[in-house]
């Protein structure tokens, strides 16, 4: 693939040639770091797992070399850590039966650089070949700059595709900020119940993070369970696990929409709901 950098890797767990592996894609995730995909896009992984006509593609943008570490990983060099994280991501691809795992191996600085066009070009080439109907990426209200950088570059790439090649659904997902504050009508509910063994295995692959000091496995499964229980105030649970996402599809369908203004509207609806509830229930004269 011409646009991909020299360090980029494409891994197809079933040994298919790269182009053939990518062309069968139906669902894709574009994430920042190794393990972001399993945290935010398990809905797509489960949708495709062992399905005859659905295949999941994971695209990881960062090299993972700068991740925090402690314990048995405390003395691991950045170069060695990058290799460990690549291997962990590929292991997740095997467990989840992905069409392929693409690792672009960029620094966080490059991802966060607004003037950098190389990553956008890589996304465009991958998406042009894979042509997924559903894409999961980070949401623009995430509090991690690298995640927001990936989301904005992914949106730019999808907008650059011919209209007929753009995905029909794009989700901006939770990682470093929950989306439970979205109004219920604005929430894209991603059901991840029913295969807790598989999601646990996918999240548990990342020993460099878990043993290295971050329990992303427990935190993510806890978030899903929390979302499922607290979704409805006056109804019993309908799921044992829910992820939330922001609908980014309108941003892809209409490249003229401003990403900041679009995101701000969700925040304003939340603000209006809080103000309205207080005004309605405040004791008189108080």
N, C-alpha and C positions, 0 to 999 in steps of 0.2 A: 504494500500500500504506500503510495508515493508521499503522502503528506506526513506520515508517522515518523517521529524521530528515530535516531539510530538505537536508542536504548529501549524503545517500546517493545512489548512482548504481546503475542496473541496465543492463548492456550485453549485448545479445544479438548475437553476431557475424553471424548470418544475417538480422538485421533483424526477427525475429518480435516481436509485441507482448509486453510484459513478462510478463503473466500466462500467456500461451500458452507462452512460452519456459520459464518456471519449472515449469509443470505437466507437461512432458515429462520432467522429471528422474528418473533412476534412481539415480545416484550423486552424492553431494554432499560437499564439504569445507568445514569451518568453520575458518578460520585466523586468526592474529593479523595478520600483515603481508603486504604484497605480496611474493610469491615463496615464502612458507611453503607455499602450496598445492602448488606444483610440486615442492618439496622433499619434502613428506611424503605427497602423495596421487597421485603419478604412476601408481601401480598403478590407481587409478580412472580417471584420464585415458586411459591405454592401453586399459583395458577398454572404454571407450565410444568411442574414436576410430574414426570411420567405421562404427560399428555402427548398423544400421537401427533397433534397438529399445532402445538405451541412450544416455543423455545425461548429461553431467557438469556439475554446477553448482559454481562456486567462490564462497565467501562470505569476503570479507576484512574484518576488523573495524576495524583501526587505519588512521589517515590516512597513515602513513608519513612524516610531516613531520620527525620527530626522528631519522631514520637517520643514522649516521656517514657522513662524506664527505670525500674528498680529491681531489687531481688536478684534472681539469676540472670537477668538481662542488664543489670546496672553497668557492667563493663563492656557491653557490646558496642562496637564502633557504628557510626552512621551507615557505612557501606554494608556491613554485615546485617544491620537491622533492616535495611532496605531489602536484602535478599530473603531474610526471614519472613518479612511481611508479604513479599511476592509469593513465596511458597504457601503461606497461610491462605492467601486469596485463591490461589489455584486449588488448594485442598477444598475450600468451600465450593468452588465450581464443580469439583468431582462429586461432592456430597449432594449438591443441589441439582446435578445433572444439567448444568448450563450448556447452552449452545457454544459459548466461548467466554473467556475472561480476557479483556484487553487491559493492559497496564501501560500507561503513557509515560510514566516516570519523570514528571516535571517537579520542580521545586515549588514550594508554597509561594515564594516571591514572584515567580513567573505567573502562577495562577491568579494572584492578586493584582498583577500589573494590568491596568485598564488598556494600555497601548499594545499589549501583546495580542497578536492575531494568529500565532502559530497553533495554539490549542483549539481555537475556533475552527481553523482549517482541518485539524485532525478529527474533531467531532463531525464536521460536515462530511468528510470522506467515509467515516464509519457509518454514519446514519444513512448516507446515500446507498451504501452497499447493503446494510441490514434492513432498512426501511421498516422499523418497528411500528406497529399500530398504537402501542402504549409506551410512554416513557416516564420514568421516575427520576427525579433529581432533587436537589436541595431546594428549600423554599427561600424566597428573597428576604424573609424576616428572621432567618437564622442568625444567631449571635456570633458565629465563627466566620471570620473574614474569608478564609479559604473556601468555605462552603458557599458563601454568597458569590465569590468569584467564579466558582464552577457553575452555579445556577445561571448567572448572567451570561457567561460564555456559551452555555448550553442553549439558552434561549436565543442568543444571537445566531448560533449554528442552525437551529431548527427553523428560524425565520429565513435563513439564507437558502433553504431548500426550495425547490419548486413546490407550488401549492399542493400538487397531487402527491408529493412524496413526504409531506409533513405528517407526523403522527396525529391520530384522531383524538388522542387523550394524553394530556401531560399533567403529572402530579408533582407538586412541590412539597416534599415530605419533611417529617420531624427528624432531627438528630440533636442539634445543640440548642434547640428551643422547642418546647412543647407547643402544639397548636390547639390545645383545649380551649384557648381564649377565643377562637373563631366562633362566630354565631353558628348555631346548629345548621341553619340553611346553607352556610358557607363551607361547612366541613365536608370534605371528601372522605368518607369512612372506608377504610381498608381492612377488611376482615382477615385476621391472621390466625383464627382459631382452627382447631381440628387436627393440626399436625404439630403439636408442641414438641414432640420428639425430634422432628426434622429441624424446626427453628432453633431448638436448643443446641443441636449438633452444629448448625451453621454458625451460631454466635460463639459456641465454645471452641471453635477452631483457632481463634485468635489468642493463643496462649501468651504471645509476646505482650499483649495488652492486659490480659486478665492477671497473669502472674506478675506482669510488670507494673501493676498498681491501679488498674482501672477495671472495675467490674461491669463492663458494658453488657455482658450477658444477662446479669441479674437486673440491671437498671432498665434494659430494653424490654424484657419480658414483664417486668413490674409496670412499666409505662403502659404496655398493651393491656394488661389486666385492669389497671386503673381506668384507662379510657373506657373499657367495656362496661365497667360498673357505674362510673359517674356520667355516662353519656346521657341517660334519661333519668329525670328526678322522680317521675311517677310511673315507672314501668320496671318490670323485672328484666334481668340481663338477657339479651338475645345472642350474646357472643361471649367467649372466654378471652378474646384478644382482639383489640382494634388499634390500628394505626390511624392517624389523621393526616390529611394532606390539604394543601391549597390548590384549587383548580387553576393551573397556568395555561390551559388550552386557549383561552381568548387571546393571550399574549402571542401565541404562535399563529393563530388564525388571522390576527390583525397586527402586523408589525408596526403600525403607527401608534399603538398604545404605549404609553410610557410605563416602564416597569415600576418605578417609584410611585407614580400616581395610582397605578392599579393596586399595588400592595397597601398603600395608605387607605384606600377605601375599606379594606377589611378592618383595619385598625379603627377607623372612624365609626364603622357600624358597631364594633365592640364598645367604643367609648359612648356612643349614643344609647346603647342598651343599658349600660351601667348608670348613666345619668338619668335615664327615664325610669329605671326601677327605683332609684333613690327618691326621685321626685314623687313617684306614685305612693311610696310606702312611708315616707317621712312623717312623723307625728306633727300635727298642726302647731305652728308657732315655734318649731324646733329647727 
